[in-house]
């Protein structure tokens, strides 16, 4: 349940659409009735690409709460393109904010401004970026390490000039050798992963990562923590991992705060302490860290490390989903689908599945497939269901494997094929999928696609029921009530499985949502 983020945090640069001019979060803003805030620390991803590229520019005011969350958006210069407005709003919602400070130095609500500009064309030909590149090159050639790093970054990604990996590496190395921590971290990361034209070299990776960490790079400290936690390039040592995560967490790196929380949550390399985990999740979430929001949701919902509060759990789940966390999007979609009273509410749930699915989340892909198969929130479409199930199957998702077996068994969207049904149920069953085990049991009992075998049917129903399949548990109730499948009648065992079945979640008709 409790997850790590990627090893590197979001970059600070915001680009708009097809190339290009860096949008900024700089100028302070005072809407009527507000006091002048301190500048905010903002980190954003690029807006999504436009479906119909077009030049444009707009400015957006954002109000940030004292805990770093987006409260309100107001267009100052809305431009004339609705798609750009929606992309800008989506980008603003997914930025990470640290709040402004009051004169007394306390976090406070504050307004600031985000600027977006779309100039259609390759980033290497953008005139603004070309000018920036020239400025950085001049400073880099004078030996300024920060400029060397920025020049390397622009050359790596082809901003202001065609991408030139060899020159980018040269300038990253120059900055690193001057003691610039971000460049040292970049070089260590490149050696660790064997990228940017460098052969993988654990010794060089550790040298540069430890150098960057010693020079105060929280990103390098967090990366070292992950290496020791996973045993990648170093002996696995959870205690050392905790030490590195703690260094980065105390420097304020949100991903490290979440990672440290995970270690306390699991009791990995440190004594298990859910309350301490919760405290670190809260610190990371205040900076907009989506995995921590998701983890807070679990903590509140289940009352672990904090008093149980389902309303707070739902709030943090929604925040994590809005921040783009695909696991939260799946879980929120599932909760909304279970409580949906009409087609509009089902469509909202399916939309969250789609967001997760389009990020490559296998559970989201499976659940969207199930929505198409059943016509829940989207028009019933077996071809779309199959397409999404197959995407999830590529990631070895057992629910999608079972769902595909069901479509073959029942001939939905394809001719019936019991051989293929048994094959897919078998693959899902090998991953301990209870629905697939139960369906194999049904085939064994009926002698469909498999030789009739009451003993195998009973065994599959039992394992499926033990793993939480309600239909299998209900079948075992009848087995023991009537003395079927070679079992002696037993009121005691029938009642045992009736109680277990009532504790199981309601079944889905096929495949089902996760």
NUTIKE-174411 format. One line per 3 residues: number of its first residue (from 1); their letters; for each residue x, y, z negated of C-alpha. Coordinates in pm, whole numbers. Layout:
NUTIKE-174411
NUM	A	X,Y,Z; ...
//
This chain:
NUTIKE-174411
1	XXX	0,0,0; 266,246,-96; 479,345,200
4	XXX	801,516,295; 818,784,557; 1074,794,832
7	XXX	1422,880,718; 1424,1230,860; 1177,1504,772
10	XXX	1003,1723,1023; 1218,1981,1192; 1158,2347,1134
13	XXX	1113,2442,1499; 768,2474,1654; 736,2460,2030
16	XXX	418,2510,2225; 304,2258,2485; 502,2193,2798
19	XXX	836,2338,2706; 904,2610,2548; 906,2938,2362
22	XXX	945,2869,1992; 635,2968,1805; 717,3129,1476
25	XXX	584,3150,1123; 751,3468,1021; 561,3794,992
28	XXX	376,3851,669; 9,3930,690; -236,4108,465
31	XXX	-602,4041,543; -839,4281,365; -842,4242,-9
34	XXX	-518,4045,-38; -190,4136,-196; 137,4115,-6
37	XXX	263,3756,-29; 616,3628,-26; 722,3457,300
40	XXX	616,3095,329; 840,2801,408; 677,2624,703
43	XXX	769,2312,898; 564,2211,1203; 550,1962,1484
46	XXX	500,2068,1846; 137,2109,1952; 10,1821,2162
49	XXX	57,1856,2541; -218,2036,2730; -444,1837,2959
52	XXX	-454,2133,3198; -126,2324,3152; -157,2699,3160
55	XXX	47,2995,3038; -87,3158,2728; -13,3321,2395
58	XXX	-204,3349,2068; -154,3434,1703; -315,3261,1409
61	XXX	-336,3371,1046; -327,3091,790; -403,3103,419
64	XXX	-203,2857,208; -301,2752,-143; -70,2750,-444
67	XXX	-21,2376,-392; 85,2421,-30; -241,2321,140
70	XXX	-410,2497,430; -722,2682,312; -832,2900,602
73	XXX	-740,2996,958; -824,3318,1141; -739,3400,1502
76	XXX	-569,3738,1531; -506,3717,1905; -714,3420,2025
79	XXX	-600,3421,2386; -837,3310,2660; -791,2932,2668
82	XXX	-1007,2712,2446; -775,2412,2478; -481,2619,2354
85	XXX	-691,2742,2060; -778,2385,1961; -416,2271,1998
88	XXX	-299,2562,1784; -555,2481,1513; -453,2114,1517
91	XXX	-87,2211,1491; -158,2447,1201; -345,2171,1016
94	XXX	-48,1939,1055; 222,2181,944; 385,2139,606
97	XXX	371,2446,387; 541,2549,69; 342,2822,-103
100	XXX	437,3184,-145; 543,3319,-482; 390,3584,-704
103	XXX	608,3869,-836; 655,3652,-1146; 789,3372,-932
106	XXX	486,3144,-965; 329,2966,-665; 30,3156,-536
109	XXX	-219,3159,-250; -70,3348,43; -138,3442,403
112	XXX	109,3426,688; 107,3413,1065; 181,3146,1324
115	XXX	258,3246,1683; 213,3016,1983; 320,3073,2340
118	XXX	288,2843,2641; 517,2904,2938; 466,2624,3184
121	XXX	787,2483,3321; 1092,2287,3211; 1246,2395,2882
124	XXX	1584,2404,3056; 1455,2687,3279; 1271,2889,3016
127	XXX	1417,3243,3016; 1373,3293,2642; 1551,2967,2565
130	XXX	1825,3044,2818; 1891,3370,2633; 1891,3191,2297
133	XXX	2133,2931,2429; 2375,3199,2549; 2361,3371,2210
136	XXX	2426,3047,2022; 2710,2952,2257; 2887,3284,2202
139	XXX	2865,3245,1825; 2967,2878,1842; 3276,2960,2044
142	XXX	3373,3206,1769; 3372,2917,1526; 3039,2972,1348
145	XXX	2934,2628,1227; 2562,2705,1208; 2565,2825,1569
148	XXX	2760,2516,1674; 2488,2302,1522; 2205,2497,1688
151	XXX	2386,2492,2022; 2430,2115,1993; 2060,2075,1918
154	XXX	1960,2279,2222; 2198,2087,2448; 2076,1755,2311
157	XXX	1714,1830,2398; 1767,2032,2715; 1646,2365,2582
160	XXX	1779,2656,2782; 1992,2426,3000; 1974,2068,3129
163	XXX	2032,1815,2853; 2402,1742,2807; 2453,1466,2547
166	XXX	2833,1473,2572; 2853,1848,2504; 2591,1816,2231
169	XXX	2805,1553,2057; 3111,1773,2090; 2940,2065,1915
172	XXX	2777,1848,1648; 3119,1708,1567; 3275,2056,1561
175	XXX	3013,2175,1312; 3048,1859,1104; 3425,1895,1084
178	XXX	3375,2249,955; 3166,2112,671; 2816,2194,799
181	XXX	2593,1941,614; 2316,1916,875; 2572,1830,1144
184	XXX	2739,1579,915; 2403,1415,855; 2331,1408,1229
187	XXX	2668,1244,1300; 2620,984,1024; 2272,905,1152
190	XXX	2403,869,1508; 2676,626,1399; 2428,430,1186
193	XXX	2187,385,1476; 2440,366,1758; 2285,650,1954
196	XXX	2397,962,2141; 2668,767,2318; 2827,644,1995
199	XXX	2880,278,1917; 2720,164,1593; 2983,198,1323
202	XXX	2882,143,960; 3209,277,823; 3183,605,1017
205	XXX	2815,632,934; 2882,597,562; 3172,844,578
208	XXX	2962,1117,734; 2646,1044,537; 2834,1046,206
211	XXX	3016,1363,308; 2687,1532,397; 2530,1408,74
214	XXX	2821,1541,-131; 2776,1876,44; 2413,1892,-68
217	XXX	2226,1742,227; 1906,1604,76; 1831,1434,408
220	XXX	2160,1242,389; 2095,1150,26; 1752,1017,116
223	XXX	1895,828,413; 2157,664,193; 1880,566,-47
226	XXX	1696,393,234; 2012,215,350; 2077,74,3
229	XXX	1712,-15,-49; 1701,-215,275; 2058,-336,281
232	XXX	2131,-175,617; 2505,-130,666; 2562,-164,290
235	XXX	2490,-433,31; 2130,-415,-81; 2115,-240,-416
238	XXX	1784,-96,-538; 1947,76,-835; 2184,271,-610
241	XXX	1890,348,-380; 1699,500,-671; 2000,716,-755
244	XXX	2019,860,-405; 1644,910,-379; 1650,1091,-713
247	XXX	1926,1330,-599; 1729,1423,-287; 1401,1440,-475
250	XXX	1544,1684,-729; 1660,1900,-436; 1296,1919,-330
253	XXX	1292,1688,-26; 933,1567,-3; 1005,1236,169
256	XXX	1258,1150,-103; 1006,1243,-373; 762,1001,-216
259	XXX	1028,732,-184; 1128,773,-547; 762,746,-641
262	XXX	740,420,-447; 1035,279,-642; 872,367,-974
265	XXX	541,226,-849; 696,-107,-756; 951,-121,-1035
268	XXX	1223,-156,-775; 1566,-58,-906; 1400,112,-1202
271	XXX	1150,15,-1469; 797,6,-1330; 627,326,-1433
274	XXX	308,416,-1241; 268,748,-1424; 614,858,-1309
277	XXX	532,740,-957; 216,949,-966; 411,1256,-1077
280	XXX	653,1225,-784; 370,1162,-538; 206,1479,-661
283	XXX	524,1683,-607; 563,1550,-253; 195,1598,-170
286	XXX	219,1962,-279; 462,2003,11; 219,1840,254
289	XXX	380,1495,255; 109,1272,401; 224,934,268
292	XXX	222,1076,-83; -132,1200,-30; -227,849,77
295	XXX	-54,702,-227; -230,950,-456; -558,840,-304
298	XXX	-484,481,-401; -373,581,-750; -690,781,-819
301	XXX	-922,526,-658; -782,236,-859; -687,425,-1173
304	XXX	-317,339,-1160; -83,591,-1321; -377,827,-1371
307	XXX	-738,800,-1484; -967,651,-1223; -1139,921,-1019
310	XXX	-1292,808,-692; -1383,1161,-585; -1019,1270,-619
313	XXX	-913,955,-439; -1141,1037,-148; -1015,1397,-140
316	XXX	-653,1286,-109; -745,1023,147; -909,1290,363
319	XXX	-608,1518,325; -371,1240,427; -587,1158,729
322	XXX	-604,1522,832; -224,1538,804; -205,1261,1062
325	XXX	-130,960,842; -261,673,1051; -314,435,758
328	XXX	-529,697,586; -718,753,910; -800,382,931
331	XXX	-909,365,569; -1119,681,596; -1279,554,916
334	XXX	-1361,225,748; -1516,398,445; -1724,624,669
337	XXX	-1836,333,888; -1946,131,583; -2156,421,452
340	XXX	-2283,547,790; -2659,600,804; -2690,701,1168
343	XXX	-2508,704,1502; -2351,1044,1440; -2186,922,1119
346	XXX	-2068,608,1295; -1919,826,1570; -1724,1023,1307
349	XXX	-1587,698,1168; -1494,570,1513; -1318,898,1585
352	XXX	-1086,837,1288; -1016,486,1418; -925,639,1752
355	XXX	-685,888,1596; -503,604,1423; -516,378,1729
358	XXX	-368,643,1955; -75,670,1713; -10,299,1763
361	XXX	-159,183,1432; -254,-183,1484; -539,-176,1231
364	XXX	-680,133,1400; -655,-39,1737; -834,-347,1602
367	XXX	-1105,-143,1435; -1163,67,1745; -1190,-255,1943
370	XXX	-1449,-380,1696; -1641,-53,1729; -1655,-99,2107
373	XXX	-1752,-465,2071; -2043,-386,1840; -2137,-44,1978
376	XXX	-2066,123,1644; -2003,494,1696; -1914,440,2062
379	XXX	-2106,282,2352; -2081,-97,2353; -1804,-179,2600
382	XXX	-1646,-524,2600; -1369,-419,2838; -1264,-140,2601
385	XXX	-1293,-379,2306; -1062,-628,2477; -815,-355,2572
388	XXX	-785,-231,2212; -774,-581,2066; -488,-668,2299
391	XXX	-296,-356,2194; -329,-467,1832; -231,-824,1923
394	XXX	95,-698,2071; 172,-596,1712; 69,-940,1586
397	XXX	-249,-818,1416; -431,-1128,1293; -774,-961,1281
400	XXX	-749,-877,1650; -633,-1232,1726; -939,-1367,1547
403	XXX	-1165,-1117,1723; -1030,-1219,2063; -1094,-1583,1971
406	XXX	-1452,-1488,1891; -1500,-1320,2226; -1369,-1631,2402
409	XXX	-1590,-1857,2189; -1905,-1657,2255; -1828,-1542,2610
412	XXX	-1842,-1169,2543; -1679,-976,2826; -1536,-1299,2973
415	XXX	-1640,-1658,3046; -1664,-1886,2742; -1342,-2071,2681
418	XXX	-1322,-2283,2367; -961,-2378,2436; -860,-2011,2424
421	XXX	-1083,-1953,2122; -908,-2232,1930; -567,-2099,2036
424	XXX	-635,-1746,1912; -801,-1867,1592; -495,-2084,1534
427	XXX	-256,-1793,1577; -459,-1579,1335; -495,-1870,1090
430	XXX	-118,-1916,1088; -104,-1562,944; -353,-1664,672
433	XXX	-644,-1477,828; -949,-1607,638; -1205,-1541,910
436	XXX	-1003,-1737,1164; -965,-2025,917; -1340,-2031,861
439	XXX	-1414,-2026,1235; -1175,-2315,1293; -1359,-2497,1015
442	XXX	-1687,-2439,1196; -1542,-2577,1520; -1407,-2884,1337
445	XXX	-1748,-2937,1177; -1938,-2909,1505; -1677,-3083,1720
448	XXX	-1663,-2787,1958; -1326,-2738,2124; -1177,-2968,1862
451	XXX	-1237,-3329,1766; -1506,-3346,1499; -1333,-3376,1163
454	XXX	-1530,-3312,839; -1214,-3328,626; -1042,-3059,831
457	XXX	-1360,-2851,828; -1377,-2874,448; -1009,-2786,411
460	XXX	-1042,-2479,636; -1358,-2359,457; -1186,-2398,120
463	XXX	-873,-2204,214; -1080,-1933,384; -1304,-1896,79
466	XXX	-1006,-1879,-153; -876,-1595,62; -1197,-1397,27
469	XXX	-1419,-1503,318; -1780,-1482,197; -1930,-1694,474
472	XXX	-1685,-1976,396; -1773,-1953,26; -2144,-1971,110
475	XXX	-2078,-2278,324; -1903,-2445,31; -2207,-2375,-187
478	XXX	-2420,-2578,53; -2149,-2846,78; -2161,-2905,-297
481	XXX	-2538,-2864,-327; -2604,-3126,-60; -2293,-3344,-80
484	XXX	-2173,-3267,274; -1839,-3294,459; -1741,-3598,256
487	XXX	-1774,-3421,-80; -1982,-3541,-374; -2266,-3313,-478
490	XXX	-2173,-3088,-772; -2389,-2815,-924; -2088,-2687,-1116
493	XXX	-1875,-2644,-801; -2168,-2500,-610; -2207,-2233,-877
496	XXX	-1833,-2169,-880; -1831,-2091,-508; -2155,-1894,-530
499	XXX	-1990,-1663,-782; -1675,-1631,-570; -1881,-1561,-261
502	XXX	-2073,-1284,-430; -1742,-1119,-520; -1621,-1128,-160
505	XXX	-1665,-831,76; -1952,-843,323; -1851,-1025,641
508	XXX	-1818,-874,986; -1974,-1055,1281; -1647,-1101,1470
511	XXX	-1292,-990,1401; -1413,-714,1181; -1259,-399,1054
514	X	-961,-396,821
//
